[in-house]
C-alpha cells in the first residue's frame, strides 16, 4: 500500500468511516464493508481504459486512513470517459485457424 503524506491536509477518515458513506453493492447491507475500502487501497481497481487505480492512504500511528477527497479522486479516476483502444485485427494465421475450426464444427454437425 502506497502512503501519501499529502493527505494530511485533507479530511481524514478511517476505512470504516469511509465505508459508511458508500452504498452497498448488493442489497443486503446498508453500506460497503471496510474491507472493500482496504481492497481499493491495497489492490486497486481497473479503470475503463485498463489502468490500475488505487485509493490513496496515509499511515497515522498504527492504522491507515484515507480522506473524503481521496475517495472522490478515486471514483473520478474510475469513471473517466477514456477511449478504449481499438482491437487489433487478427493475424492471417489466427483467421485461418478460426476458419478451420468453424469448418470442422459445421462438418461435425452435419451441415
N, C-alpha and C positions, 0 to 999 in steps of 0.2 A: 504494500500500500504506500503510495507516494504521499508524503505530507507536504502541506503548503502553508507556510507561516503567514502568508498574506491574508489568510482567512481570519487572523486575529483581530483585524479591524472591522470585521463583519458581524452579523448577528449569529453567534454560535448556538448550536443546539446539539443534544445527544442524538444518537441514532433512533432511540425510542421516541423522542420528541418529534423528530423529523417524520418518522413513520406514521404518527398520529395525524399528520397533515396531508397524507397521501391516501386516496381512496383504495380500498382493496380491489385486487384484480378479479377475484371471484366473489360472489355474493355472500359468502359465509361469514365474513368478518366485516367490521366497520371500517378498518383501516389496514394499511400494509403492515407487515411484520418488520421489526427492527433488523432481522436477518436479511431482508431484502435490501435495505439501505446499506448494510455491511457488504453484501454481494456486489452492489453497484460500485462501491469504493474499492473493493478488493479485485474483482474480476472484470467489472465494467459491463457495458452493453454494446452491441453492434448498432451503428447508425445506418441509415438508409444507404449511404454510399459505401458501406462495408468497413468504415474506420471504427476503431475501438474507442469508446468514450468512457472515462472513469469519473466517478464523483470525487471532488476534491475534499480532502480531510486534513485536519491538523491534530497532532497528538498533544494533549494537555494533561500533565500528570500521567496517570496510568491508563487513560482512555482516549479514544478517538472521538473527535467532534467534527461536525460539518456546519455549514451555515445555510440560512434561507437563500442567500444569494447564490451559493454554490449549487444548490438544488435547482434553482431557476436556470443557471447556466447549463447544468447537466441536461435538463429537459429540452432546452433550446437547441443544444448540440444534437440531441437525438432526433429532433423534429425539423431539421433543416431540409429544405426542398432541394436536396442535392440531385444533380442529374446523374443517373446511373450510367455507367459505361455501356456502350453498345456491345452486344455479344459478337465475338469474333466468328467469322464463317468457319464451318468445318473444313478440315483439310480433305484433299481428294481421297486419301486412304480411309478416313472416317466415313465419308459419304459412301464409298464403295462398300465398306463393311456393313453399314446400316442398310444399304440397299440389298445386300446379300442376305442379311438376317431377315428382312421383311419378306424376301422372296422365299426363303426356307420356311417361314411361318405360314405363308399362303399355301405352299405345296403340302405342308403337314395338315393343313385344314381342308385340303381337297379342292381348293379354288384354282 
